Amino acid sequence: NIIMTIHLIAFASILHKQASLRSSHEAILSELEKYYTVRLIDYQDMDKLNSDDFKIIFVATGGVERLVIQHFERLPRPAILLADGMQNSLAAALEISTWLRGRGMKSEILHGELPSIVQRVHILYNNFRAQRSLFGKRIGVIGTPSSWLVASNVDYLLAKRRWGIEYIDIPLERVYEHFQQITDEEVGASCAAVASQALACREGSPEDLIKAMRLYRAIKKICKEEKLEALTLSCFKLIEQIDTTGCLALSLLTDDGIMAGCEGGLQSIFTLLAVKALTTKEGFMANPSMINTRTNELILAHCTVG
C-alpha cells in the first residue's frame, strides 16, 4: 500500500513569519499526517508539481485573497481550500471561494472538526485518483450514435484535454469483416457454455445464438487490436447488415472487464468508465421503461447487464 501524499500549497500573509507556519497549524497538520505524507509547498513553487500530485490550497492566514487570485491560472482544479480558522484564515477562504466560483471554477472549503476534514480529504483523494486512472483510456466508437440520441454527443477533443480519455471511431465494416471470417464451428463450444448457464432460452434459436457469439468474437478482436478499455456499439445498424443483435456481445464483454454500451451512447459509456474507476464495480446501460414511486419499483428494458 503506497503512502498517499498530499501537497499543501501554502498561502500566508508576509506579516506572519514562514517559520511559524508549522507551529501555528500543528493540530490540523499532525492530524493529516496520521493518514498521509504531507508536503508543505510554498505557492511560488506550485509549478514544480505535476498533474499526478494531489493538491490542496492551504489558506494559512488572512490577507492572502489578492495573492491567491493573482495565481488563478496555476491553481489546482477543483480548488480545495483548507482553512483551520487560525489567523483569520476562514474569512479569507470564504472570500477566495466566492471569487473563484464567480469565475466558474469549482471550489470548496475544508473547515471544522478534524475527523470530518480528514474524512472529506479521503473522499476527495479517492475521486482524484479515480480521475487520474481514466487518463489514457481508449473508448471505441463502433459505428455512429443512434439518430435519436440528441443529447448524448461528446466533444472528443475536450474529453481528451480534460480527462485524458480518447474516443476512437471504428467503422462497422471492420466488425463485418471479422464476423464473416469466424465460423460456426469456432463458437459452438462457447454457445453451449452460455446456454447451459442461462436460466432459460425463450425466443432465440441455436442459430441466433451462434450468430450473436460470432459477433462477440469479432468485437473482441477489435478490442485487442485497438487496445480498448471500453466501447459503444451502433447496434441497430448491425441488425440490418448481419441480422443479429449486439446484446450478447456487450454482456460478455462487460464480463471480460471491457465496459460496453449500446446504441453508440457516448456519454453513457464515459459514465460507466468513471463509475468503475470510482467504485471498481461494473455498471450496465438500460432504458428506464417505467417507474412506480409508490411501490418503489423500476422496470428496465435492454440487454447489456453482465
N, C-alpha and C positions, 0 to 999 in steps of 0.2 A: 504493500500500500504506500503510494508516494505521499510524502508530506506536502500538503497543499499550501501554496504561497499566496499571500495577499500583499499587493503593493499599495501602500497608503501614500497617495500623493498629497503631501502636506502643504497647506497654505497657512502661514502665520504672519501676523502683523509684525513689522520691523520693531514695533515698540516692545515686543516680547523676545527675550534672548533665545536663540536657537537651542542653546544648551539645556534650557529648562523645558523644552518641548516634551521630552520623555517624562520627566518627573511630574509635570503638571497634568499629564494624562495617564498616569500609572494604572488606574483602575481599568479603563477600557482596553488599554494595550495588553496588560497582563492577562485579561480575560480572553482576548482574541488569541493570545499566544498559547493558550491551553490546547487549541484545536488547529492552529495554523502557524506557519512560519510567517512572521510579519516583517515586511521590509518598509522602513520609512524612507520615502523618496522626496527630495526637495522638488517643488514644482518646476524648477528650472531644468531638472534632469528627466522630465517625463518623456521626452523624445527618445530616450535611450531604451525605453520599454518597448516590447513588441506586441503584436496582436494576440499572442497566446498567453500574455500575462493578465491575470485578473486584477483589475484596478478599482480602488475606491478613493474618492476625493475626500481628504481629511481636512475639514474646516476646523482648524485648531484654535483659532481666536476670532474675535470680531474684527471689523475693519478691513476684511480681505475681499469684500464684494467686488470692487473695481479690478483688483488683481486677478480674480478668477475669470471675470468676463473678458478681460484682455486676452486670455488664453483660450477663448471659446473654441476655436478651430481644433485645438490639440486635446481637448478634454475627452476622456473615455465616454462612449455612448452605450447604453443609457448612463446618465450621470447619477451615480450613487454617492450621496453626500453623508459622511459620518460626522455627527456633531454631538459631543458628550455634554455640551452645555457649559463647559468651563470657559471662562474669559469671554463671555458674551457670544459664544460660537453658534448657539442655536438661532439667535436672531439673524446672524449673518447668513446661515444656511437657508433660512426661510426666504430671505431677500434674493439670494442667488437662485434658488429653486424656482421662484416666481419668474425671475428674469429669463431663465433657460426655457421654461415652459412657454413663455411668450414668444420664444424663437422656435417653437415647435420641437423642442428637444425633450425626450422623456427624462424625468428626474424624480428621485425620491430621497427622503431624508431618513437616515438611521439614527434614532434617538430614543432614550427611555431606559427601561430596566435592562441590565446587562444580558440576562438569559434570552430576552426577546430579540435583542440586537443580534446576538450570536445565531439564534435560530433563523433569522431573516438572512443573515450572511450565508448560512449553509444553503438556503434555497437559491439565492442569487448566484452563488458559486456553481451550484449544480446546473442552473439554467445556462450559465456562461459556458461551462464545459460541454453541455449538450449542443449548444450553438456552435462551438468551435469544432465539434466532431462532425458536423454537417459539411465542413469545409472540404472541397474536392470531391464530394459525392456526385455521381452521374445519374441523371434520370433520362431514360429512353422514352421518347415520344414516338410511338409506333403508329403511323398514320396521322390523321389530323383530328382535333377535338370534334365531337358531335356538334352539329349546327345549332342544337337547342341550348347549348351551354353558353348563354350570353354573358354571364358574369364570372366566368372561370378562366379567363385568359391570364397569361403571366408574361411580364416583360423579362425575356431571357437574360438580357444584359444586366438589368438591375438585380435579378436573382443572383447572378454571378458576382456582381460587385458587392452586394450587401451580405450575402450568405455564403458565397463561395460554392454555390450549387450550379452545376452545368446541366442544362437541358439539351439533349441531342436528338435532332429529328432523324427518324429512320423510316424510309418508305416501306409500305406494306408489301411491295414486290419482293423484298428480301425474305419476308416471312413466307410468302407463297413459294419461293424457290426452295427453301429448306423443307417446307411442308411436302412438296412434290417428291423430294428425294427420300423422305422417310417412309419405309414400307410398313404395311400392316403387321408383318412378322416381327419387326423390331419392337413394336409396342404391345404385342399380345400379352406378355407376362405382366407388365405393369398395369394393363387394363384389368386383368384378372385380380391383381392385388387390390386395386382401388375398389372394384366391385365387391370383393369379399369383405371389405371393411365397411361398406355402406349399409345403412340401416335398411334401405330399400332402394331399388332402381325402378321408378314408376313408369316414366314415359320414354326414356331413351332406349334405343335398340343397341345390341352389341356393336353394330356398325357405327352408330353415333358416337359411342364411347371411344372406339378406335380412332375416328377422325379427330375427336377432341384431344386425345392423347398425342396424336401426331403433331397437332398444333402446339401443345405444351412443349414437346421436344424441340420444335422449330424455334420457338421463342427463347427457350433456354439456351439454345446455341447462340442466338444473337446476344443474349445477356453476357455470355462468356466472351464473345468476340469484341463486344463494346465495353466490357468491364462495368456493367450497370449495377447500381445498388437498388434501383427502383425503375419502374416503367409504368406507362399508361398506354392502353391499347384502344385503338378505334375499332371496337368490336362489331358495330353494326355493318360497317363496310365489308368486314370479313365474311359475314353471313352470305352476302350477295355473291362473293367471289368463290369461296371454298365450301359453302354450305355447312358450316359448323360454327359454334359459338366459342368465345374465349373464356367462358366461366370456369371450366375445369382447369385450364392452363393457369389462370390467375390465382385460383385457390391453391394449386400445388406449388406455384412459385412463392406464394406467401409462406407456405410451409418450409420452403428452401431458404427462407430468410431474405428473399428478394421482394420488396414491397411492390404490390401490383394493384393498379387501379383500372377501372373500366371507362369506356366512352371517351377516352382521351382527356379526362378531367385533370388539368394541370395543377390547380390549387389543392385539390384533394390529395393528390399523391405527395405534394410538398408537405402537407399537414401530417400525413401518415408517417413520413420520414422524421418529421420533427417530434411527433408523439413517441416514436420508437427511440429516438435519441434521448428524450427526457425520461421515459418510463422503462425502457428496454423491452417493452411488450409490443407485439404486433397488433395493429388495428385492422379494420377492414372497411370497405366502402359499401354503402347501401342507400337506397332511396327510402326515405320515410314515406310509408304508404298511408298510414292512419295513426293518429294519436288520440288516445282516450284519457283525459286528465282525471276523470272520476275513478276509473279502475287502475290508473297509473300504468297503462299498457301502451306499447308502441309496436306497430306492425311494420316490419322492414321488407321491402321487395329487393330482389337482386341477389347476386350469386357469388361474391368473392370471399366469403368467410373461409379462413384457413381450415 
